[in-house]
Amino acid sequence: AASAMQRGDDSSARLALVNARQGKIEAALPLAKQAVAALEQMRRQGDQNERIIYSLGLALEAQFICYRFRLDSTSGAIPLQQARETLRPLATSAEGSRRVKLEYANVLNHLSFLQPPEQGVVTCEEALSILKTLGALELSDLSAASAWADTADSAARLWLAIGRLDEAERLEKRVQTVAEGVLAVRSGDLRARRDCFFAPEGLGLVEAGRFHDAAALQYFGQSGQAVKDYLRFNPSDSDGWYFLYRSYACTAAMMLREGRVADALQKARDWTQLSRDG
């Protein structure tokens, strides 16, 4: 009976995370809270097995995504901190399973954006180090590789916030290389496809920071096309539609800065229409 209950809580955690990533917050948040409560109760009763710890990490990540969707970063920080403390002992040990290490890296990636940029870079570096031990950079573990590229992009954005454009550029170029390497072997890897629009957008932001407007526009165009390619693979991902909206916004901003007012207005109208498209 206890085993059946645990499997049910595992399923609730996974389903909560899927719903959260699809933007179905009203369905996801109650499921996530239910799973967290049940799994925490099992831990208090002395059950500390890997499956419970991993499932708890998933449920807490789902909670965070729900709060992020509601733009409530204060509430979102609480489950992320809890997930980090829950996963860390296993994730940083030699005996820790691959899936726990991957989930811990995901949690650190999310957490980095809720910290001051300098601290966030350090948090990303911890995640990148763990993913490297799994074979991310040799592409021997493709899931770790796509997670590495995602986290390296996060670190690049944080370097941008600090004003370290060269460091951000170096990382984004590695993101692109690793993501393309993953897709050459596993073309349906959705996370790597996301990395393929993160990288050119990040490089566009670097060039915009250097006032290289034409180069920035070219990168933003590449990013927008990569988002559209991603959405053909995964149209239910609410984040994907947000990133398409953002690519339009970045392009319009650069056109306006170049004095191309009519083009900027048309691009703005395009993204306004997109926001009305159910």
Secondary structure as UniProt FT lines:
FT   HELIX           2..21
FT   TURN            22..23
FT   HELIX           25..44
FT   TURN            45..46
FT   HELIX           50..69
FT   TURN            70..71
FT   HELIX           73..91
FT   TURN            94..95
FT   HELIX           98..112
FT   TURN            113..114
FT   HELIX           117..133
FT   TURN            134..139
FT   HELIX           142..162
FT   HELIX           165..185
FT   TURN            187..188
FT   HELIX           190..209
FT   TURN            210..211
FT   HELIX           213..233
FT   TURN            235..236
FT   HELIX           238..257
FT   TURN            258..259
FT   HELIX           261..275
//
